[in-house]
Amino acid sequence: MTSSFDSDALDSDAFDPDAFDSEQSAELAERLRAAIQQLLPELRAQGMQSQLTPSRLAALAALSAHGPLRISDLATRMGIALSTVSRMVDLLDGFGWIERQADPKDQRATLIALNDTGQALLDSTRRQAATRLAERIHQLAADHQHSLHDALPALEALSAQLPTEPPGTGRR
């Protein structure tokens, strides 16, 4: 896939960060979105674990970052239907990647947590994705490698601006 934008449109001569207007911001946002969208399949590649689909990986990542969670909270965080997450949790449990535990605040409820096997799988998958991405970065010209390095603080700041709760939950 290729972006519909001219790759030279935001070159250093034509692009003045002090004169950022909404059109330049919109173009930069679209180019960044397109680049990320093209990189995602590489980052989501399953590696050796064919049972680990992107949605299951997202559930494991959410549990790693925010768990233990009730199934309903996991569904809200992932932005998918409770019934879908409930079936997914059964599969994750069947694969031995999570554990269920009583909610100490409400013994009638169950919390889902990533177990050691699930965390090891998630860590391994992330390492494999980072390795594949590092190989791609290594193939870039040195000036592009330096540009990526220099862009990291801005990308990290952009990421930090994102809400920690999914849209529509009313929590922050």
C-alpha positions as CSV (number, residue, x, y, z in Angstrom):
1,M,0.0,0.0,0.0
2,T,1.1,3.5,-0.6
3,S,0.0,6.7,0.9
4,S,-1.8,9.2,-1.3
5,F,0.4,12.0,0.0
6,D,3.5,13.3,-1.7
7,S,6.4,12.1,0.4
8,D,8.2,15.5,-0.2
9,A,5.2,17.5,0.9
10,L,6.5,17.9,4.4
11,D,10.2,18.1,3.7
12,S,12.4,20.2,6.0
13,D,12.4,23.2,3.6
14,A,8.7,23.3,3.1
15,F,7.7,22.4,6.6
16,D,8.1,25.0,9.3
17,P,7.1,23.7,12.7
18,D,6.7,27.2,14.0
19,A,4.1,27.9,11.3
20,F,2.0,24.8,11.9
21,D,-1.4,25.4,10.5
22,S,-4.4,23.1,10.7
23,E,-3.9,21.9,7.1
24,Q,-0.3,20.9,7.8
25,S,-1.4,19.2,11.1
26,A,-4.1,17.3,9.2
27,E,-1.7,16.1,6.5
28,L,0.9,15.1,9.1
29,A,-1.8,13.2,11.0
30,E,-3.0,11.4,7.9
31,R,0.6,10.4,6.9
32,L,1.3,9.2,10.4
33,R,-2.0,7.2,10.5
34,A,-1.2,5.6,7.1
35,A,2.3,4.7,8.1
36,I,1.1,3.2,11.4
37,Q,-1.6,1.3,9.6
38,Q,1.0,-0.2,7.3
39,L,3.2,-1.2,10.2
40,L,0.5,-2.8,12.3
41,P,0.4,-6.1,10.4
42,E,4.1,-6.5,11.0
43,L,3.7,-5.7,14.7
44,R,0.7,-8.0,15.0
45,A,2.2,-11.0,13.2
46,Q,1.4,-14.1,15.1
47,G,4.9,-15.7,15.1
48,M,4.8,-19.3,16.4
49,Q,1.5,-19.0,18.2
50,S,-1.3,-19.5,15.6
51,Q,-4.0,-19.3,18.3
52,L,-2.9,-15.8,19.2
53,T,-5.2,-13.6,17.0
54,P,-4.9,-9.8,17.1
55,S,-8.0,-9.6,19.4
56,R,-6.7,-12.2,21.8
57,L,-3.4,-10.4,21.9
58,A,-5.2,-7.1,22.6
59,A,-7.0,-8.8,25.5
60,L,-3.8,-10.2,26.9
61,A,-2.2,-6.7,26.6
62,A,-5.1,-5.1,28.3
63,L,-5.0,-7.6,31.2
64,S,-1.2,-7.1,31.5
65,A,-1.5,-3.3,31.6
66,H,-4.8,-2.9,33.6
67,G,-5.7,-6.3,35.1
68,P,-7.1,-8.1,36.9
69,L,-10.4,-7.0,35.3
70,R,-14.0,-8.1,35.3
71,I,-15.1,-9.4,31.9
72,S,-17.4,-6.4,31.5
73,D,-14.5,-4.0,32.2
74,L,-12.3,-5.8,29.7
75,A,-15.1,-5.6,27.1
76,T,-15.4,-1.8,27.7
77,R,-11.7,-1.3,27.6
78,M,-11.5,-3.2,24.3
79,G,-14.6,-1.6,22.9
80,I,-16.3,-4.9,21.9
81,A,-19.5,-6.7,23.0
82,L,-19.6,-8.4,26.4
83,S,-20.7,-11.7,24.8
84,T,-17.7,-11.6,22.4
85,V,-15.3,-11.0,25.3
86,S,-16.9,-13.6,27.4
87,R,-16.3,-16.2,24.6
88,M,-12.8,-14.9,24.2
89,V,-12.1,-15.2,27.9
90,D,-13.2,-18.9,27.8
91,L,-10.8,-19.5,24.9
92,L,-7.9,-17.7,26.7
93,D,-8.7,-19.8,29.8
94,G,-8.7,-22.9,27.7
95,F,-5.3,-22.1,26.3
96,G,-4.0,-21.6,29.8
97,W,-3.1,-17.9,29.4
98,I,-5.3,-16.4,32.1
99,E,-6.7,-17.2,35.5
100,R,-10.0,-16.4,37.1
101,Q,-10.3,-15.2,40.7
102,A,-13.0,-14.0,43.0
103,D,-13.4,-10.2,43.1
104,P,-12.5,-9.2,46.6
105,K,-15.0,-6.3,46.4
106,D,-17.8,-8.6,45.3
107,Q,-17.5,-12.3,45.8
108,R,-20.3,-12.9,43.3
109,A,-18.1,-11.4,40.5
110,T,-15.0,-12.9,38.9
111,L,-11.8,-11.1,37.9
112,I,-9.7,-12.2,34.9
113,A,-5.9,-11.9,35.3
114,L,-3.0,-12.8,33.1
115,N,-1.1,-15.8,34.5
116,D,2.6,-16.4,34.1
117,T,2.1,-18.4,30.9
118,G,0.0,-15.6,29.4
119,Q,2.5,-13.0,30.4
120,A,5.4,-15.0,29.0
121,L,3.5,-15.4,25.7
122,L,2.8,-11.7,25.6
123,D,6.4,-10.8,26.4
124,S,7.7,-13.2,23.7
125,T,5.2,-11.9,21.1
126,R,6.3,-8.3,21.9
127,R,10.0,-9.2,21.6
128,Q,9.4,-10.9,18.3
129,A,7.5,-7.9,17.0
130,A,10.3,-5.6,18.2
131,T,12.9,-7.8,16.5
132,R,11.0,-7.7,13.2
133,L,10.6,-3.9,13.4
134,A,14.3,-3.5,14.4
135,E,15.2,-5.4,11.2
136,R,13.1,-3.1,9.1
137,I,14.6,0.0,10.8
138,H,18.1,-1.4,10.2
139,Q,17.4,-1.5,6.5
140,L,16.6,2.2,6.4
141,A,19.1,4.8,5.5
142,A,21.0,6.2,8.4
143,D,19.3,9.6,8.1
144,H,15.9,8.0,8.4
145,Q,17.1,5.9,11.4
146,H,18.2,9.2,13.1
147,S,14.9,10.8,12.1
148,L,12.9,8.0,13.8
149,H,15.0,8.3,16.9
150,D,14.5,12.1,17.0
151,A,10.8,11.6,16.5
152,L,10.3,9.3,19.5
153,P,9.9,12.0,22.2
154,A,7.1,13.6,20.1
155,L,5.4,10.2,19.4
156,E,5.7,9.3,23.1
157,A,4.2,12.7,24.1
158,L,1.4,12.1,21.6
159,S,0.7,8.7,23.0
160,A,0.7,10.1,26.6
161,Q,-2.1,12.5,25.5
162,L,-4.4,9.6,24.8
163,P,-7.1,8.8,27.4
164,T,-6.3,5.9,29.6
165,E,-9.9,4.8,29.5
166,P,-11.7,3.9,26.2
167,P,-14.1,6.4,24.7
168,G,-17.6,6.4,26.3
169,T,-16.7,5.0,29.7
170,G,-16.9,8.3,31.4
171,R,-13.8,7.5,33.5
172,R,-10.3,9.0,33.2
